[in-house]
Amino acid sequence: MLNQTEVPLLAAMKNYVNDGVIPFHTPGHKMGKGMHPALGSLMPQETLALDLALMAELDDLHEPHGPIKAAQDLAADLYGADYSYFVVNGTTGGIYAMILTIAGPGDKIIVPRNAHRSIIGGIILSGAIPVFMQPEVDHELGLAMGVTSETVARMLQQHPDAKGVLIINPTYYGVATDLKKIVDIVHGYGIPVVVDEAHGPHLKFSHRLPIQALDAGADIVAQSTHKIIGALTQCSLVHCRQGLIRVPRLKAMLQLVQSTSPNYIMMASLDVARMQMATQGRQLIERAVDLANWTRQEINKIPGLYCFGDEKLGNPGVYSIDPTKVTVTVKGLGLKGAEAERILRHKYKIQVELSDVYNILFLITLGDSEREVQALVAALRDMAATTHGTRDFSAINAVYSAGKYPDPPEQVISPRDALFGNTCMVPFQDAAGMICAEIVTFYPPGIPLLCPGERISQEIIDYCHVLQGAGLHISGPEDYLLKTIKVVD
């Protein structure tokens, strides 16, 4: 039995510092002694002394056999993985490594159409061919939800030669699909399930949260340990099961996408965050759920605001919900999300996690208390009483209520070939038949209409013009007005 109260990496680092070593190694500030006061005065000497480099007794992230291996083994034991790996360049690096592990040039990988740009980046690096599946959309909220098991089954029937299926679960807004059912379907084809679980490192620690991907049978998972629990920014974990994942290849891909000089303080924060969750996780996460549930109830009493919750369960793509993601729809106040974000930041000193056309998102975590959520509710109550926006969303609503969505574009070449090929800018209205070399996304609902390597149809051009006319926000292309578009020359 492993002792989850231990922090082997942090202990090794402290032992090294306490041994009184005179460092003739990197980093150049030499345990803080050379750090300029502009920064050094803001950081305790004890912290700067722990900014260490690769020494035998401190282990090597890429070939661990000492305290880093012990720390990773503890993480695997806690989360129920066969192997767990520290990632210090964010979940983006973990997603790159996962995709590179299962797919290479020309291989198909099935992914949701609303994939995070890190997923598209991993596909570009691998040279794989994405097979996009459409997530469900809640037009009331203007949000993409999960992909259904029926959608996954249909895509596998059409593409049985795919090397794997990637699922985003839960979404940024805390919506989870029926992952266990999806895993069973995918495993029936003998291929792995890859899960972007960036927003789910806390799921294991409360029965009131969606099931974590490993417990649903997923083969390889990336979690943002920094987003929801106690690690430093950029710190993530990749967990995997043996069988459908070649572990030596995963290790090689993690080496490929990560620095050879990882920051030891960041890695120690992963070690400590794991220990905290092992010893206090259930208490801390249950408390965060309670705070979030209270916050949601209070917000839904405020005229003009709406905070979705369990009433959405059973809708397409909504199997379960993480209540610690508090999404507040502000269009009832005549405000866009970005306008509400600015008001909250500058008038009430409340900062949201993100805003979109209709919504603002708040994360309730183990770092919050009654004081913070009470301040949030008070600010929203006052904003709703004193702010009267003039935004008219009827044109957007009319577009989506019509339900006329263009056919998916034809994938002509890989995103990698589109990105690295010869490209040029052409008038968007004249681009029919050409191969797109960038991403074009409209919000809501944040699902790309065009991705690199896809053929631009006249139907998509016309639909984009309709969305522009309705005032939707464009994201992705170099020309944000979409008068021109980058295409393969």
Sequence and secondary structure as in RCSB ss.txt:
>XXXX:A:sequence
MLNQTEVPLLAAMKNYVNDGVIPFHTPGHKMGKGMHPALGSLMPQETLALDLALMAELDDLHEPHGPIKAAQDLA
ADLYGADYSYFVVNGTTGGIYAMILTIAGPGDKIIVPRNAHRSIIGGIILSGAIPVFMQPEVDHELGLAMGVTSE
TVARMLQQHPDAKGVLIINPTYYGVATDLKKIVDIVHGYGIPVVVDEAHGPHLKFSHRLPIQALDAGADIVAQST
HKIIGALTQCSLVHCRQGLIRVPRLKAMLQLVQSTSPNYIMMASLDVARMQMATQGRQLIERAVDLANWTRQEIN
KIPGLYCFGDEKLGNPGVYSIDPTKVTVTVKGLGLKGAEAERILRHKYKIQVELSDVYNILFLITLGDSEREVQA
LVAALRDMAATTHGTRDFSAINAVYSAGKYPDPPEQVISPRDALFGNTCMVPFQDAAGMICAEIVTFYPPGIPLL
CPGERISQEIIDYCHVLQGAGLHISGPEDYLLKTIKVVD
>XXXX:A:secstr
   TT  HHHHHHHHHHHTT    SSSTTTTTTTS HHHHTTS HHHHTT     GGG  TTS  SHHHHHHHHH
HHHHT SEEEEESSHHHHHHHHHHHHH  TT EEEEETT  HHHHHHHHHHT EEEEE   EETTTTEE    HH
HHHHHHHH TT S EEEE S TTSEE  HHHHHHHHHTTT  EEEE TT TTGGG TTS   TTTTT SEEEE H
HHHSSS TT EEEEE SSSS HHHHHHHHHHHS SS  HHHHHHHHHHHHHHHHHHHHHHHHHHHHHHHHHHHHT
TSTT EE  GGGTTSTT SEE TTEEEEE GGGT  HHHHHHHHHHHH    SEE SSEEEEE  TT  HHHHHH
HHHHHHHHHHH       HHHHHHHHHT       B S HHHHHHS EEEEEGGG TTSBB S EEEETTTEEEE
 TTBB  HHHHHHHHHHHHTT EEESSSSTT SEEEEE 
